[in-house]
Amino acid sequence: MDRLDRFRVFVQVAELGSFIRAANLLGLPRTTVSAAVQQLEGEVGARLFHRTTRTVRLSADGAQLLEHARALLAQAEDIDRLFGDRRQRAAGRLRVDAPSRIAHRLIVPALPGLLERHPELHLELGSRDRFIDLVQEGVDCAIRFGALNDSSLVARRLGEVALVTCASPGYLHESGVPRHPDDLARNHCVIGYAAATGEAESVWDAAFDGRELHIPMPSHVTVDDVESYIAACRAGLGLIQVPRFDVAELLARGELVEVLPQARAAPLPVSVLYPHRRQRSRRLGVFIDWFAELMRPHF
């Protein structure tokens, strides 16, 4: 292992706060990771981590080295991109987290084309409808719909998707078709959706006569993933708000019906999040550009 690789190991341990997690992410034995850090400490003449049986924390010298190590690795990647073959294929492991519906309906069906172009790329796809700590869980990037929380992550906004309010024909037969946003709270209920924080959303968004409306709505069922959210709507349990492309086929077949098209909520932003702008690998750049093209027809 050369010194540049030792810096890579050091950065992973620092970001994950764990030798074991860093070893798993890098695909190396834990002893190799520990030895690389110890050798680097000997080379720089400073203790880089405070280690206990339960925690690994950067020392003051380690925190100072971390920023320089990140810059050094970024410069090495810039050199590779500058003089490397521009047609070089992306290679290595890439961990991606995406909403379950996006993973199942868009990403997985299109993966054969991506892997045909980049056969040395190994994609680990997580499909969880909750926020995760990308650094702590060793995830390279996450696809997110909606407003983003302030964070140290880099966000690339890809576009916006239209939202629709819809219900099953059976539900509308029983409860009536809402004609005005005021009809919602009086006569209708919604499928609750537990946000990434675990708290159920109970406020319905709409835009009508130039005003943004936020309408408290009753709910008898709450779910925490999009597949169940749409399934509950098809079962006649209430109204949902969802990206139009997610239910376009169901709308076309009449299994769901859009209501209040004149009072749609604001479009939903679609973003890709990843740590550290200066450490974006070639495989991460290839994936982000590929996913942006995959989403383009839906914006």
C-alpha positions in Angstrom: 0.0 0.0 0.0 1.5 3.3 -1.1 1.3 6.6 0.9 -1.6 7.9 -1.2 -3.6 4.7 -0.3 -2.7 5.2 3.3 -4.2 8.7 3.1 -7.4 7.2 1.6 -7.6 4.7 4.5 -7.1 7.6 7.0 -9.8 9.7 5.4 -12.3 6.8 5.5 -11.6 6.0 9.2 -11.9 9.7 10.1 -15.2 10.1 8.2 -16.8 6.9 9.5 -15.3 7.0 13.0 -14.6 3.3 12.9 -11.8 1.1 11.8 -14.2 -1.8 11.2 -16.6 0.3 9.0 -13.7 1.7 7.0 -12.3 -1.8 6.4 -15.8 -3.0 5.3 -16.2 -0.1 2.9 -12.7 -0.4 1.5 -12.9 -4.2 1.2 -9.8 -4.6 3.3 -9.0 -6.6 6.4 -9.2 -4.6 9.7 -5.6 -5.3 10.5 -4.6 -3.8 7.2 -6.5 -0.6 7.9 -5.1 -0.4 11.4 -1.5 -1.0 10.1 -2.0 1.7 7.4 -3.0 4.3 10.0 -0.2 3.4 12.4 2.3 3.6 9.5 0.9 7.0 8.6 1.2 8.2 12.2 4.8 7.2 12.2 5.4 9.0 8.9 3.9 12.3 10.1 5.1 12.0 13.6 1.8 12.5 15.3 -1.1 10.6 16.8 -4.1 11.0 14.4 -6.8 9.3 16.5 -7.9 8.9 20.1 -8.9 5.3 20.4 -11.0 3.6 23.0 -12.7 0.2 23.0 -15.9 2.0 21.8 -15.0 5.1 19.9 -12.5 6.5 17.4 -12.0 10.3 17.5 -9.7 12.5 15.5 -7.0 14.1 17.5 -6.2 17.8 16.9 -3.4 16.8 14.6 -5.7 14.3 12.8 -8.3 17.0 12.2 -5.6 19.3 10.7 -4.3 16.5 8.5 -7.8 15.5 7.3 -8.4 18.6 5.3 -5.0 18.4 3.7 -5.5 14.7 2.9 -8.8 15.4 1.3 -7.2 18.1 -0.9 -4.3 15.8 -1.8 -6.7 13.0 -2.9 -8.8 15.4 -4.9 -5.7 16.7 -6.7 -4.7 13.1 -7.5 -8.1 12.5 -9.0 -7.9 15.7 -11.0 -4.5 14.5 -12.4 -6.0 11.2 -13.3 -8.9 12.9 -15.1 -6.6 15.4 -16.8 -4.2 12.8 -18.3 -6.4 9.7 -18.3 -8.2 8.3 -21.2 -11.5 10.2 -21.4 -13.2 7.0 -22.6 -12.0 5.1 -19.6 -14.7 3.1 -17.9 -15.8 3.7 -14.4 -14.8 0.9 -12.0 -15.1 -0.1 -8.4 -17.8 -0.2 -5.8 -20.5 2.5 -5.6 -23.0 2.6 -2.8 -26.3 4.5 -3.7 -29.4 5.1 -1.6 -32.7 5.9 -3.4 -36.4 6.0 -2.5 -37.9 2.5 -2.9 -40.2 3.4 -5.8 -37.4 5.1 -7.8 -35.1 2.1 -7.2 -37.7 -0.5 -8.3 -39.4 1.4 -11.2 -36.5 3.4 -12.7 -33.0 2.5 -11.6 -33.1 -1.3 -11.6 -34.8 -1.7 -15.0 -32.2 0.6 -16.6 -29.1 -0.9 -14.8 -28.2 -3.4 -17.6 -27.4 -0.5 -19.9 -25.2 1.2 -17.4 -23.3 -2.0 -16.5 -22.9 -2.9 -20.1 -21.0 0.4 -20.6 -19.1 0.1 -17.3 -18.7 -3.7 -16.6 -16.1 -3.0 -13.9 -18.6 -1.0 -11.9 -20.2 -2.7 -8.8 -23.4 -0.9 -7.6 -24.8 -1.5 -4.1 -28.3 -0.1 -4.2 -30.2 0.7 -1.0 -33.9 1.5 -1.3 -35.0 3.0 2.0 -37.7 5.7 2.3 -35.8 7.5 5.2 -32.9 9.8 5.6 -29.6 8.2 6.4 -26.2 9.6 7.4 -24.2 9.1 4.2 -20.8 9.4 5.9 -21.6 7.1 8.8 -23.1 4.4 6.6 -20.5 4.7 3.9 -22.9 5.7 1.2 -21.5 7.5 -1.8 -24.7 9.3 -2.9 -28.4 9.5 -2.1 -31.3 10.5 -4.3 -33.8 12.7 -2.6 -37.2 14.2 -3.5 -38.4 17.4 -1.8 -36.8 20.1 0.2 -33.4 19.4 1.7 -32.2 19.9 5.2 -29.2 22.1 5.7 -26.1 19.9 5.9 -22.5 19.6 4.9 -23.4 17.4 1.9 -23.1 18.6 -1.6 -26.5 18.8 -3.4 -26.9 18.7 -7.2 -30.4 19.6 -8.1 -31.5 17.7 -11.2 -35.0 19.1 -11.8 -38.6 19.1 -10.5 -41.4 16.6 -10.9 -45.1 17.5 -11.0 -47.3 16.3 -8.1 -50.9 15.1 -8.5 -53.7 14.5 -6.1 -55.5 11.2 -6.8 -57.9 8.7 -5.4 -59.4 5.4 -6.4 -62.8 5.4 -8.3 -64.3 3.5 -5.4 -63.2 6.1 -2.9 -64.6 8.9 -5.0 -67.9 7.0 -5.4 -68.3 6.8 -1.7 -66.9 10.2 -0.6 -67.6 12.3 -3.7 -65.2 14.2 -6.0 -63.7 17.3 -4.3 -64.3 20.4 -6.5 -62.5 23.0 -4.3 -59.6 22.8 -1.8 -62.2 23.7 0.9 -63.9 20.4 0.2 -60.8 18.4 1.4 -60.9 18.9 5.2 -64.7 18.8 5.3 -65.4 15.7 3.4 -62.2 13.7 2.8 -59.3 11.9 4.4 -55.8 11.2 3.2 -53.3 8.4 3.4 -50.8 9.4 6.0 -47.2 9.2 5.0 -44.5 9.0 7.7 -41.7 11.3 6.7 -38.0 10.4 6.9 -38.0 11.7 10.5 -40.6 9.1 11.5 -43.3 11.8 12.0 -46.5 11.4 10.0 -47.3 14.3 7.7 -50.9 15.6 8.3 -50.8 18.9 6.3 -51.9 18.9 2.7 -50.3 21.3 0.3 -52.2 23.0 -2.6 -51.9 26.1 -4.8 -55.2 27.9 -5.6 -55.9 31.4 -6.9 -52.3 32.4 -6.6 -52.1 31.3 -2.9 -50.2 28.4 -1.3 -52.6 26.5 1.0 -51.6 24.2 3.8 -54.6 22.2 4.9 -54.7 20.0 8.0 -56.2 16.6 6.9 -57.6 13.6 8.8 -56.1 10.2 8.2 -57.1 6.7 9.2 -54.0 4.9 7.8 -50.3 5.9 7.9 -47.6 4.2 5.9 -43.8 4.7 5.7 -43.0 3.7 2.1 -44.3 4.8 -1.3 -45.3 1.4 -2.5 -47.7 1.1 0.5 -48.8 4.7 0.0 -50.0 4.0 -3.5 -51.4 0.6 -2.6 -53.5 2.1 0.2 -54.9 4.7 -2.3 -55.8 1.9 -4.8 -57.6 0.2 -1.9 -59.8 3.2 -1.4 -58.4 4.3 1.9 -58.0 8.0 1.0 -56.4 10.6 -1.2 -52.6 10.8 -1.9 -50.3 13.4 -3.4 -47.6 11.8 -5.4 -45.3 12.5 -8.4 -47.3 12.1 -11.6 -44.8 9.8 -13.2 -45.2 7.4 -10.3 -48.9 6.8 -11.1 -49.1 7.7 -14.8 -49.9 4.1 -15.8 -52.5 3.8 -13.1 -54.1 7.0 -14.2 -54.1 5.9 -17.8 -55.8 2.6 -16.9 -58.4 4.4 -14.7 -57.3 2.6 -11.6 -56.6 6.0 -10.0 -58.2 9.3 -10.8 -56.6 12.8 -10.5 -58.7 15.3 -8.6 -58.3 19.1 -8.1 -55.9 19.5 -11.1 -56.4 23.2 -10.7 -55.0 23.2 -7.2 -51.8 21.1 -7.6 -49.1 21.4 -5.0 -45.8 23.0 -6.0 -43.5 20.7 -8.0 -41.1 18.5 -6.0 -37.4 19.1 -6.4 -35.2 16.0 -7.2 -31.6 16.1 -6.0 -28.5 13.9 -5.6 -26.5 14.4 -2.4 -22.9 13.3 -1.8 -20.1 14.2 0.6 -17.3 16.5 -0.3 -17.3 18.2 -3.6 -13.6 17.8 -4.0 -13.7 14.0 -3.7 -16.2 13.1 -6.3 -14.9 9.9 -8.0 -15.3 9.1 -11.6 -17.7 6.3 -10.8 -19.9 8.7 -8.8 -19.9 11.2 -11.6 -20.8 8.6 -14.2 -23.7 7.4 -12.0 -25.1 10.9 -11.3 -24.9 11.9 -15.0 -26.6 8.6 -15.9 -29.4 9.1 -13.4 -29.9 12.7 -14.5 -30.6 11.4 -18.0 -32.8 8.7 -16.6 -35.0 11.3 -14.9 -35.0 13.9 -17.7 -38.2 12.6 -19.4 -40.1 13.0 -16.1 -39.2 16.7 -15.5 
